Amino acid sequence: MRTLVGFFVLSILTLGSVVVAQDSGAPPAIYKPGADIVSELDSAAASSASAGGWAVSVSPGVSVRRRSSSVTQFAVVHPFSVEVYRILEGSGTLVTGGLLELPLAESNNPNIMRSENGIRGGLAREVTAGDVLVLQPGTPHWFRSIDGESVTYMETRIRITTHPVQFQ
């Protein structure tokens, strides 16, 4: 009998916590207005020239990045992360695959291997607004050229492995 009463009390407490959890609902979406993103990118571009471009963080692992045609573009590999690009504005030639041309440039981030000398081999594609690319860990990628002043894209980088993927 005691077991049955204990089970009944536990069931009511569990059901009560589920009802409370349902009342609170899920958290709202993370939101950043487009005008704020453009303003932050413009401010960053006005204050520095960067081979990596300028990024505005939307949430952990998700940013909007603008790269300028006026600076040297590094070819890059992220050995621990998958990246997804969604081209928002502008166009250019993006090379993926192949091998980074040696020598490698210095990097203090273990998730970034880079070269100022581009990629040997790989596949060159013209990318433009609306295109989506998925870069697996260890995949070299490089904007060989950017049409006009810049290309802007949403970048999602998610670390998915603790063991680096390297083809280099």
Secondary structure, DSSP 8 states (H G I E B T S, - for coil): -HHHHHHHHHHHHHHHHHHHHHHH---------HHHHHHHHHHHHHH---TT-EEEEEETTEEEEEEETTS---EEE-TTEEEEEEEEEEEEEEEESSEE-SS-B--S-TT-EEETT-EES-EEEEEETT-EEEE-TT--EEEEEEEEEEEEEEEEEEE--SS-----
